[in-house]
């Protein structure tokens, strides 16, 4: 069985900024194959601290709540989407497992001056 994020979740994610790139990957989970969606979002803020704060605030306004937090990383869940979890981090710190797809590689080259303020959102199925 393939577990995916409900497509309606992406409305909440697109509300936090301009999606600069998207990709996804699959991994075996307990209940079958889990598909994780990865969005690189330009929040329009000058640094990652402000970008994460704005993204978090926007998502909290849409019913998401924080379930984990560290510097430059936030994890959220929502009662509206009980089978989905979000992880937000900086693009500069995100681990693409050494092999980002070509679109994201091009984005990284083009956005060097703004890279510190971009947020990576992973949306993945849970439960």
C-alpha positions as a LaTeX table, in Angstrom:
\begin{tabular}{lrrr}
\hline
Residue & $x$ (\AA) & $y$ (\AA) & $z$ (\AA) \\
\hline
Unk1 & 0.00 & 0.00 & 0.00 \\
Unk2 & 1.22 & 3.51 & $-0.80$ \\
Unk3 & 0.59 & 6.18 & 1.85 \\
Unk4 & 0.37 & 9.75 & 0.55 \\
Unk5 & $-0.38$ & 13.18 & 1.97 \\
Unk6 & $-3.92$ & 14.36 & 1.22 \\
Unk7 & $-3.60$ & 16.85 & $-1.70$ \\
Unk8 & $-5.73$ & 19.39 & 0.20 \\
Unk9 & $-2.87$ & 19.84 & 2.70 \\
Unk10 & $-0.88$ & 21.63 & 0.00 \\
Unk11 & $-3.29$ & 24.59 & 0.15 \\
Unk12 & $-2.06$ & 25.27 & 3.69 \\
Unk13 & 1.56 & 24.94 & 2.55 \\
Unk14 & 1.21 & 27.21 & $-0.49$ \\
Unk15 & $-0.30$ & 29.90 & 1.75 \\
Unk16 & 3.01 & 30.41 & 3.58 \\
Unk17 & 4.97 & 31.72 & 0.58 \\
Unk18 & 6.06 & 31.22 & $-3.01$ \\
Unk19 & 6.87 & 27.61 & $-3.84$ \\
Unk20 & 10.22 & 27.71 & $-5.61$ \\
Unk21 & 10.61 & 23.95 & $-6.10$ \\
Unk22 & 8.91 & 20.66 & $-5.31$ \\
Unk23 & 10.00 & 17.06 & $-5.26$ \\
Unk24 & 9.07 & 13.85 & $-3.50$ \\
Unk25 & 10.62 & 10.59 & $-2.44$ \\
Unk26 & 9.40 & 7.22 & $-1.22$ \\
Unk27 & 10.54 & 5.02 & 1.63 \\
Unk28 & 9.27 & 1.81 & 3.12 \\
Unk29 & 7.25 & 2.44 & 6.27 \\
Unk30 & 5.40 & 0.20 & 8.69 \\
Unk31 & 2.21 & 0.21 & 6.63 \\
Unk32 & 3.79 & 0.10 & 3.17 \\
Unk33 & 5.43 & 2.73 & 1.02 \\
Unk34 & 5.34 & 6.30 & 2.43 \\
Unk35 & 5.60 & 9.20 & $-0.02$ \\
Unk36 & 7.16 & 12.37 & 1.42 \\
Unk37 & 6.57 & 15.62 & $-0.43$ \\
Unk38 & 9.29 & 18.27 & $-0.22$ \\
Unk39 & 8.55 & 21.92 & $-1.00$ \\
Unk40 & 11.16 & 24.68 & $-1.07$ \\
Unk41 & 9.37 & 27.90 & $-0.17$ \\
Unk42 & 10.47 & 31.52 & $-0.35$ \\
Unk43 & 8.69 & 33.10 & 2.61 \\
Unk44 & 9.83 & 36.60 & 1.63 \\
Unk45 & 11.74 & 37.23 & 4.85 \\
Unk46 & 15.37 & 38.36 & 5.20 \\
Unk47 & 16.58 & 35.37 & 7.28 \\
Unk48 & 15.62 & 31.87 & 8.35 \\
Unk49 & 14.53 & 32.88 & 11.85 \\
Unk50 & 11.92 & 35.28 & 10.47 \\
Unk51 & 10.99 & 32.86 & 7.68 \\
Unk52 & 10.29 & 30.02 & 10.10 \\
Unk53 & 8.36 & 32.33 & 12.43 \\
Unk54 & 6.13 & 33.54 & 9.58 \\
Unk55 & 5.61 & 30.01 & 8.22 \\
Unk56 & 4.77 & 28.72 & 11.69 \\
Unk57 & 2.36 & 31.57 & 12.37 \\
Unk58 & 0.58 & 31.07 & 9.04 \\
Unk59 & 0.26 & 27.33 & 9.60 \\
Unk60 & $-0.96$ & 27.81 & 13.19 \\
Unk61 & $-3.65$ & 30.10 & 11.77 \\
Unk62 & $-4.73$ & 27.20 & 9.57 \\
Unk63 & $-5.07$ & 24.84 & 12.55 \\
Unk64 & $-1.57$ & 23.30 & 12.74 \\
Unk65 & 0.20 & 23.08 & 16.12 \\
Unk66 & 3.84 & 22.60 & 17.04 \\
Unk67 & 4.81 & 19.13 & 18.28 \\
Unk68 & 8.59 & 19.57 & 18.14 \\
Unk69 & 11.03 & 22.43 & 17.84 \\
Unk70 & 14.77 & 23.10 & 17.74 \\
Unk71 & 16.72 & 26.01 & 16.34 \\
Unk72 & 16.00 & 26.17 & 12.59 \\
Unk73 & 13.54 & 23.23 & 12.72 \\
Unk74 & 9.84 & 23.00 & 13.55 \\
Unk75 & 7.50 & 20.01 & 13.37 \\
Unk76 & 3.73 & 20.45 & 13.20 \\
Unk77 & 0.54 & 18.37 & 13.21 \\
Unk78 & $-3.10$ & 19.26 & 12.70 \\
Unk79 & $-6.40$ & 17.89 & 13.96 \\
Unk80 & $-7.68$ & 18.55 & 10.44 \\
Unk81 & $-5.04$ & 16.25 & 8.93 \\
Unk82 & $-4.46$ & 13.55 & 11.55 \\
Unk83 & $-2.43$ & 11.36 & 9.20 \\
Unk84 & 0.05 & 14.08 & 8.17 \\
Unk85 & 3.06 & 15.65 & 9.84 \\
Unk86 & 5.06 & 18.65 & 8.63 \\
Unk87 & 8.73 & 19.37 & 9.23 \\
Unk88 & 10.13 & 22.81 & 8.44 \\
Unk89 & 13.82 & 23.64 & 8.27 \\
Unk90 & 16.19 & 25.94 & 6.42 \\
Unk91 & 17.20 & 25.11 & 2.88 \\
Unk92 & 20.82 & 25.63 & 3.84 \\
Unk93 & 20.58 & 22.89 & 6.51 \\
Unk94 & 18.32 & 20.46 & 4.65 \\
Unk95 & 19.84 & 17.07 & 3.81 \\
Unk96 & 18.89 & 16.05 & 0.28 \\
Unk97 & 20.84 & 12.81 & 0.81 \\
Unk98 & 23.50 & 14.21 & $-1.50$ \\
Unk99 & 21.28 & 13.94 & $-4.57$ \\
Unk100 & 18.69 & 16.70 & $-4.99$ \\
Unk101 & 16.77 & 16.57 & $-8.23$ \\
Unk102 & 17.95 & 18.87 & $-11.03$ \\
Unk103 & 15.26 & 21.50 & $-10.43$ \\
Unk104 & 16.38 & 21.96 & $-6.83$ \\
Unk105 & 20.06 & 21.98 & $-7.83$ \\
Unk106 & 19.30 & 24.81 & $-10.30$ \\
Unk107 & 17.38 & 26.68 & $-7.60$ \\
Unk108 & 20.29 & 26.40 & $-5.19$ \\
Unk109 & 22.65 & 27.91 & $-7.77$ \\
Unk110 & 20.27 & 30.73 & $-8.69$ \\
Unk111 & 19.30 & 31.66 & $-5.15$ \\
Unk112 & 22.63 & 31.80 & $-3.34$ \\
Unk113 & 21.98 & 35.28 & $-1.93$ \\
Unk114 & 18.55 & 34.27 & $-0.53$ \\
Unk115 & 19.22 & 30.65 & 0.34 \\
Unk116 & 19.46 & 31.30 & 4.07 \\
Unk117 & 15.84 & 32.52 & 4.16 \\
Unk118 & 14.25 & 29.68 & 2.15 \\
Unk119 & 12.28 & 27.09 & 4.09 \\
Unk120 & 12.04 & 23.41 & 3.22 \\
Unk121 & 8.71 & 21.82 & 4.16 \\
Unk122 & 8.43 & 18.05 & 4.28 \\
Unk123 & 4.86 & 16.74 & 4.36 \\
Unk124 & 4.62 & 13.06 & 5.13 \\
Unk125 & 2.05 & 10.49 & 6.19 \\
Unk126 & 1.97 & 9.21 & 9.77 \\
Unk127 & $-0.01$ & 6.58 & 11.61 \\
\hline
\end{tabular}
